[in-house]
Amino acid sequence: MTDDAAGRQQERALAAWAALTSASVRPTRRGVPRLKRSRLRSEPLWPYSQVLHAAVCLSHLPGGPAADSWFTGLERYRSGPAYADTLRIGKRYYDDNAWVGLAAEVAGRPDLATAELAWVRTGEEPDGGVRWREDLRSVHACSTGSAGLLALRLHTRHPDPDLVAFAQRSRRFLSDVLGRDDGLIADNVNAGRVETTVWAYNQGLAVGMDVLLHRHGIERNGLARARALADSTLDHLAVDDRLWRHPPVFVAVFLRLLLLLHAADQDARWTAAVDDYLDRVWTHARDPRSGLFTAGGIGRYDQGSALDQGGLVQLFALRALPRDVAARLA
Protein backbone atom coordinates (compact mmCIF):
# COMPACT_ATOMS: atom_id res chain seq x y z
CA MET A 1 0.00 0.00 0.00
CA THR A 2 1.30 3.46 -0.90
CA ASP A 3 1.88 6.11 1.75
CA ASP A 4 -1.03 8.13 0.31
CA ALA A 5 -3.39 5.16 0.52
CA ALA A 6 -2.29 4.36 4.08
CA GLY A 7 -2.76 8.00 5.03
CA ARG A 8 -6.27 7.97 3.58
CA GLN A 9 -7.17 4.87 5.59
CA GLN A 10 -5.74 6.48 8.71
CA GLU A 11 -7.96 9.53 8.22
CA ARG A 12 -10.96 7.27 7.71
CA ALA A 13 -10.13 5.22 10.80
CA LEU A 14 -9.90 8.28 13.03
CA ALA A 15 -13.08 9.80 11.57
CA ALA A 16 -14.97 6.54 12.05
CA TRP A 17 -13.70 6.35 15.64
CA ALA A 18 -14.85 9.90 16.32
CA ALA A 19 -18.32 9.02 15.02
CA LEU A 20 -18.40 5.89 17.16
CA THR A 21 -17.41 7.66 20.37
CA SER A 22 -19.84 10.51 19.70
CA ALA A 23 -22.77 8.18 19.12
CA SER A 24 -22.07 5.29 21.46
CA VAL A 25 -19.62 6.17 24.26
CA ARG A 26 -20.49 7.83 27.56
CA PRO A 27 -17.47 8.16 29.88
CA THR A 28 -17.81 7.90 33.64
CA ARG A 29 -16.93 10.85 35.87
CA ARG A 30 -13.41 9.42 36.07
CA GLY A 31 -13.11 9.36 32.32
CA VAL A 32 -13.46 5.59 31.96
CA PRO A 33 -15.29 4.80 28.70
CA ARG A 34 -18.58 2.96 28.75
CA LEU A 35 -20.98 2.13 25.97
CA LYS A 36 -24.42 3.63 25.92
CA ARG A 37 -27.31 1.26 26.26
CA SER A 38 -28.43 -0.41 23.06
CA ARG A 39 -32.09 -0.80 22.22
CA LEU A 40 -31.94 -4.42 23.25
CA ARG A 41 -29.65 -4.66 26.28
CA SER A 42 -27.60 -2.64 28.70
CA GLU A 43 -24.03 -2.16 27.47
CA PRO A 44 -23.39 -5.72 26.22
CA LEU A 45 -19.87 -7.16 26.34
CA TRP A 46 -19.78 -8.36 22.72
CA PRO A 47 -19.84 -4.79 21.31
CA TYR A 48 -17.46 -3.63 24.04
CA SER A 49 -14.94 -6.31 23.06
CA GLN A 50 -14.89 -5.14 19.44
CA VAL A 51 -14.63 -1.46 20.35
CA LEU A 52 -11.80 -2.46 22.70
CA HIS A 53 -10.03 -4.22 19.83
CA ALA A 54 -10.57 -1.14 17.67
CA ALA A 55 -8.95 1.05 20.34
CA VAL A 56 -5.97 -1.30 20.45
CA CYS A 57 -5.53 -1.05 16.67
CA LEU A 58 -5.92 2.72 16.70
CA SER A 59 -3.40 3.12 19.51
CA HIS A 60 -0.68 2.29 16.96
CA LEU A 61 -1.63 5.25 14.76
CA PRO A 62 -0.52 8.86 15.28
CA GLY A 63 -3.39 10.66 16.97
CA GLY A 64 -5.07 7.43 17.95
CA PRO A 65 -6.53 6.83 21.44
CA ALA A 66 -4.76 4.95 24.18
CA ALA A 67 -6.39 1.60 24.90
CA ASP A 68 -5.61 1.48 28.64
CA SER A 69 -8.84 3.15 29.74
CA TRP A 70 -10.84 0.65 27.72
CA PHE A 71 -9.24 -2.20 29.65
CA THR A 72 -10.11 -0.36 32.86
CA GLY A 73 -13.73 -0.11 31.72
CA LEU A 74 -13.75 -3.81 30.98
CA GLU A 75 -13.62 -4.60 34.70
CA ARG A 76 -17.20 -3.38 35.09
CA TYR A 77 -18.19 -6.65 33.42
CA ARG A 78 -16.15 -8.83 35.78
CA SER A 79 -18.01 -11.91 37.02
CA GLY A 80 -15.68 -14.29 38.83
CA PRO A 81 -12.88 -15.55 36.58
CA ALA A 82 -14.50 -14.18 33.42
CA TYR A 83 -16.75 -11.37 32.19
CA ALA A 84 -20.53 -11.30 31.99
CA ASP A 85 -22.40 -10.14 28.94
CA THR A 86 -24.05 -7.24 30.77
CA LEU A 87 -22.30 -5.60 33.71
CA ARG A 88 -21.55 -8.45 36.12
CA ILE A 89 -25.08 -9.79 36.44
CA GLY A 90 -25.57 -11.26 32.98
CA LYS A 91 -24.72 -14.62 31.48
CA ARG A 92 -21.14 -15.51 30.62
CA TYR A 93 -20.51 -16.33 26.98
CA TYR A 94 -17.45 -18.27 25.96
CA ASP A 95 -17.08 -16.44 22.66
CA ASP A 96 -17.40 -13.00 24.30
CA ASN A 97 -14.54 -13.85 26.62
CA ALA A 98 -12.43 -15.25 23.80
CA TRP A 99 -12.87 -11.96 21.89
CA VAL A 100 -11.70 -10.09 24.99
CA GLY A 101 -8.74 -12.46 25.22
CA LEU A 102 -7.80 -11.82 21.60
CA ALA A 103 -7.92 -8.04 22.14
CA ALA A 104 -5.80 -8.44 25.28
CA GLU A 105 -3.23 -10.61 23.52
CA VAL A 106 -2.69 -8.20 20.63
CA ALA A 107 -2.52 -5.34 23.16
CA GLY A 108 0.42 -7.02 24.89
CA ARG A 109 -1.54 -8.17 27.92
CA PRO A 110 -0.79 -11.91 27.90
CA ASP A 111 -1.78 -12.43 31.54
CA LEU A 112 -5.34 -11.31 30.85
CA ALA A 113 -5.45 -13.25 27.59
CA THR A 114 -4.20 -16.40 29.34
CA ALA A 115 -6.77 -16.06 32.12
CA GLU A 116 -9.54 -15.61 29.58
CA LEU A 117 -8.50 -18.69 27.62
CA ALA A 118 -8.32 -20.75 30.82
CA TRP A 119 -11.95 -19.93 31.55
CA VAL A 120 -13.08 -20.36 27.94
CA ARG A 121 -11.55 -23.83 27.88
CA THR A 122 -13.89 -24.91 30.67
CA GLY A 123 -16.55 -24.80 27.96
CA GLU A 124 -14.85 -27.41 25.80
CA GLU A 125 -16.97 -30.49 25.17
CA PRO A 126 -15.45 -33.98 25.53
CA ASP A 127 -15.65 -34.60 21.79
CA GLY A 128 -14.23 -31.18 20.94
CA GLY A 129 -15.70 -27.76 20.30
CA VAL A 130 -16.44 -24.95 22.75
CA ARG A 131 -19.94 -24.16 23.93
CA TRP A 132 -21.44 -20.76 23.22
CA ARG A 133 -22.74 -19.94 26.70
CA GLU A 134 -22.04 -21.57 30.04
CA ASP A 135 -25.64 -22.70 30.68
CA LEU A 136 -26.34 -23.95 27.15
CA ARG A 137 -25.23 -27.12 25.37
CA SER A 138 -24.98 -25.73 21.83
CA VAL A 139 -21.44 -25.67 20.42
CA HIS A 140 -20.67 -22.84 18.03
CA ALA A 141 -18.05 -22.10 15.41
CA CYS A 142 -17.53 -18.59 16.79
CA SER A 143 -16.66 -19.80 20.30
CA THR A 144 -14.58 -22.74 19.08
CA GLY A 145 -12.71 -20.74 16.44
CA SER A 146 -12.01 -17.70 18.60
CA ALA A 147 -10.74 -19.92 21.42
CA GLY A 148 -8.50 -21.90 19.06
CA LEU A 149 -7.13 -18.72 17.51
CA LEU A 150 -6.42 -17.27 20.96
CA ALA A 151 -4.57 -20.44 21.95
CA LEU A 152 -2.33 -20.17 18.89
CA ARG A 153 -1.71 -16.47 19.52
CA LEU A 154 -0.57 -17.28 23.04
CA HIS A 155 1.55 -20.17 21.75
CA THR A 156 3.35 -17.59 19.60
CA ARG A 157 4.43 -15.79 22.77
CA HIS A 158 5.21 -18.83 24.91
CA PRO A 159 5.32 -22.16 23.07
CA ASP A 160 3.13 -24.70 24.82
CA PRO A 161 2.15 -28.09 23.35
CA ASP A 162 -1.07 -28.08 25.38
CA LEU A 163 -2.20 -24.90 23.62
CA VAL A 164 -1.37 -26.48 20.27
CA ALA A 165 -3.31 -29.64 21.09
CA PHE A 166 -6.35 -27.60 22.10
CA ALA A 167 -6.14 -25.51 18.94
CA GLN A 168 -5.88 -28.60 16.76
CA ARG A 169 -8.93 -30.14 18.45
CA SER A 170 -10.81 -26.91 17.84
CA ARG A 171 -9.83 -26.79 14.18
CA ARG A 172 -10.78 -30.43 13.63
CA PHE A 173 -14.18 -29.77 15.19
CA LEU A 174 -14.81 -26.97 12.71
CA SER A 175 -13.98 -29.29 9.81
CA ASP A 176 -15.33 -32.62 11.04
CA VAL A 177 -18.51 -31.57 12.84
CA LEU A 178 -19.36 -28.16 11.37
CA GLY A 179 -17.77 -28.61 7.96
CA ARG A 180 -20.26 -28.43 5.09
CA ASP A 181 -20.08 -30.36 1.85
CA ASP A 182 -18.92 -27.21 0.06
CA GLY A 183 -15.94 -26.83 2.42
CA LEU A 184 -17.42 -23.91 4.35
CA ILE A 185 -18.11 -23.94 8.07
CA ALA A 186 -21.60 -24.10 9.55
CA ASP A 187 -22.68 -21.99 12.49
CA ASN A 188 -23.37 -24.42 15.34
CA VAL A 189 -24.54 -27.82 16.48
CA ASN A 190 -27.17 -28.37 19.15
CA ALA A 191 -28.37 -31.81 20.26
CA GLY A 192 -26.88 -33.32 17.12
CA ARG A 193 -28.59 -30.88 14.75
CA VAL A 194 -26.26 -28.72 12.69
CA GLU A 195 -27.33 -25.18 11.84
CA THR A 196 -25.76 -24.85 8.41
CA THR A 197 -25.85 -21.05 8.01
CA VAL A 198 -22.55 -19.60 6.78
CA TRP A 199 -21.30 -16.47 8.50
CA ALA A 200 -18.19 -14.63 7.38
CA TYR A 201 -16.48 -14.51 10.75
CA ASN A 202 -16.58 -18.25 11.30
CA GLN A 203 -14.68 -18.77 8.05
CA GLY A 204 -12.18 -16.08 9.02
CA LEU A 205 -11.42 -17.68 12.36
CA ALA A 206 -10.61 -20.97 10.64
CA VAL A 207 -8.43 -19.16 8.08
CA GLY A 208 -6.53 -17.48 10.90
CA MET A 209 -6.01 -20.74 12.75
CA ASP A 210 -4.74 -22.44 9.61
CA VAL A 211 -2.25 -19.65 8.94
CA LEU A 212 -0.84 -19.89 12.46
CA LEU A 213 -0.74 -23.69 12.39
CA HIS A 214 1.34 -23.38 9.21
CA ARG A 215 3.53 -20.57 10.57
CA HIS A 216 4.49 -22.61 13.63
CA GLY A 217 5.29 -25.68 11.52
CA ILE A 218 2.50 -27.64 13.19
CA GLU A 219 0.50 -28.51 10.06
CA ARG A 220 2.28 -28.31 6.73
CA ASN A 221 -0.94 -28.05 4.75
CA GLY A 222 -2.23 -25.21 6.91
CA LEU A 223 -1.48 -22.44 4.43
CA ALA A 224 -3.00 -24.32 1.50
CA ARG A 225 -6.09 -25.02 3.57
CA ALA A 226 -6.35 -21.35 4.59
CA ARG A 227 -6.08 -20.22 0.96
CA ALA A 228 -8.71 -22.69 -0.18
CA LEU A 229 -11.16 -21.64 2.54
CA ALA A 230 -10.54 -17.94 1.85
CA ASP A 231 -11.23 -18.51 -1.85
CA SER A 232 -14.40 -20.49 -1.18
CA THR A 233 -15.63 -17.90 1.30
CA LEU A 234 -15.14 -14.98 -1.08
CA ASP A 235 -16.95 -16.92 -3.81
CA HIS A 236 -19.83 -17.69 -1.45
CA LEU A 237 -20.10 -14.10 -0.21
CA ALA A 238 -20.06 -12.72 -3.76
CA VAL A 239 -23.40 -14.38 -4.50
CA ASP A 240 -26.41 -12.09 -3.99
CA ASP A 241 -24.11 -9.45 -2.49
CA ARG A 242 -23.82 -11.45 0.73
CA LEU A 243 -20.59 -9.77 1.80
CA TRP A 244 -22.39 -6.43 1.87
CA ARG A 245 -25.47 -7.82 3.59
CA HIS A 246 -23.63 -9.63 6.38
CA PRO A 247 -23.21 -7.65 9.61
CA PRO A 248 -20.05 -5.55 9.19
CA VAL A 249 -18.58 -6.92 12.41
CA PHE A 250 -18.73 -10.44 10.96
CA VAL A 251 -17.12 -9.23 7.74
CA ALA A 252 -14.46 -7.34 9.70
CA VAL A 253 -13.31 -10.48 11.52
CA PHE A 254 -13.08 -12.37 8.23
CA LEU A 255 -11.25 -9.59 6.39
CA ARG A 256 -8.81 -8.76 9.17
CA LEU A 257 -7.77 -12.42 9.17
CA LEU A 258 -7.35 -12.24 5.40
CA LEU A 259 -4.68 -9.66 6.25
CA LEU A 260 -2.99 -12.31 8.39
CA LEU A 261 -3.16 -14.67 5.40
CA HIS A 262 -1.71 -11.98 3.15
CA ALA A 263 1.25 -11.57 5.48
CA ALA A 264 1.91 -15.30 5.02
CA ASP A 265 1.46 -15.69 1.25
CA GLN A 266 1.59 -12.08 -0.07
CA ASP A 267 -1.31 -12.79 -2.41
CA ALA A 268 -2.75 -9.42 -3.46
CA ARG A 269 -6.25 -10.86 -3.78
CA TRP A 270 -6.72 -10.71 -0.03
CA THR A 271 -5.79 -7.06 0.39
CA ALA A 272 -7.84 -6.21 -2.71
CA ALA A 273 -10.90 -7.79 -1.09
CA VAL A 274 -10.35 -5.72 2.05
CA ASP A 275 -9.76 -2.46 0.19
CA ASP A 276 -12.70 -2.91 -2.18
CA TYR A 277 -15.03 -3.50 0.75
CA LEU A 278 -13.69 -0.53 2.73
CA ASP A 279 -13.96 1.80 -0.26
CA ARG A 280 -17.58 0.76 -0.74
CA VAL A 281 -18.26 1.21 2.97
CA TRP A 282 -16.82 4.72 2.97
CA THR A 283 -18.53 5.77 -0.25
CA HIS A 284 -21.96 4.19 0.14
CA ALA A 285 -22.55 3.22 3.78
CA ARG A 286 -21.41 6.33 5.63
CA ASP A 287 -24.21 8.52 6.93
CA PRO A 288 -23.02 12.10 6.24
CA ARG A 289 -24.70 13.42 9.38
CA SER A 290 -23.57 10.90 11.99
CA GLY A 291 -20.50 9.43 10.31
CA LEU A 292 -21.82 5.97 11.16
CA PHE A 293 -21.82 3.20 8.58
CA THR A 294 -25.54 2.55 8.46
CA ALA A 295 -26.56 3.60 4.94
CA GLY A 296 -26.59 2.01 1.50
CA GLY A 297 -28.25 -1.23 2.55
CA ILE A 298 -25.20 -2.50 4.43
CA GLY A 299 -25.87 -5.30 6.91
CA ARG A 300 -26.41 -4.71 10.58
CA TYR A 301 -26.07 -6.72 13.79
CA ASP A 302 -29.13 -6.36 16.04
CA GLN A 303 -30.11 -2.74 16.63
CA GLY A 304 -26.92 -1.15 17.91
CA SER A 305 -24.20 0.61 15.93
CA ALA A 306 -21.14 0.35 18.22
CA LEU A 307 -20.48 -3.29 17.34
CA ASP A 308 -20.44 -2.89 13.57
CA GLN A 309 -18.69 0.48 13.75
CA GLY A 310 -16.00 -1.01 16.00
CA GLY A 311 -15.32 -3.79 13.53
CA LEU A 312 -14.97 -1.36 10.64
CA VAL A 313 -12.68 0.94 12.63
CA GLN A 314 -10.41 -2.06 13.14
CA LEU A 315 -10.20 -2.65 9.40
CA PHE A 316 -9.50 0.97 8.50
CA ALA A 317 -6.80 1.14 11.16
CA LEU A 318 -5.17 -2.12 10.08
CA ARG A 319 -4.98 -0.94 6.47
CA ALA A 320 -3.19 2.19 7.63
CA LEU A 321 -0.49 0.20 9.41
CA PRO A 322 2.56 -1.65 8.02
CA ARG A 323 1.82 -5.22 6.96
CA ASP A 324 3.71 -6.87 9.82
CA VAL A 325 2.01 -4.71 12.44
CA ALA A 326 -1.43 -5.29 10.92
CA ALA A 327 -0.88 -9.06 10.91
CA ARG A 328 0.07 -8.97 14.58
CA LEU A 329 -3.02 -6.99 15.54
CA ALA A 330 -5.53 -8.73 13.25
Secondary structure, 3 states (H helix, E strand, C coil): CCHHHHHHHHHHHHHHHHHHHHHHECCCCCCCCCECCCCCCCCCHHHHHHHHHHHHHHCCCCCCCCCHHHHHHHHHHEECCEECCCCCCCCCEHHHHHHHHHHHHHCCCHHHHHHHHHHHHHHECCCCCEECECCCCCEEHHHHHHHHHHHHHHHHHCCCHHHHHHHHHHHHHHHHCCECCCCCECCEEECCEEECCCCHHHHHHHHHHHHHHHHCCCCCCHHHHHHHHHHHHHHHHHHHHHHHHCCHHHHHHHHHHHHHHHHHHCCHHHHHHHHHHHHHHHHHHECCCCCCECCCCCCCCCCCCHHHHHHHHHHHHHHHCCHHHHHHHC
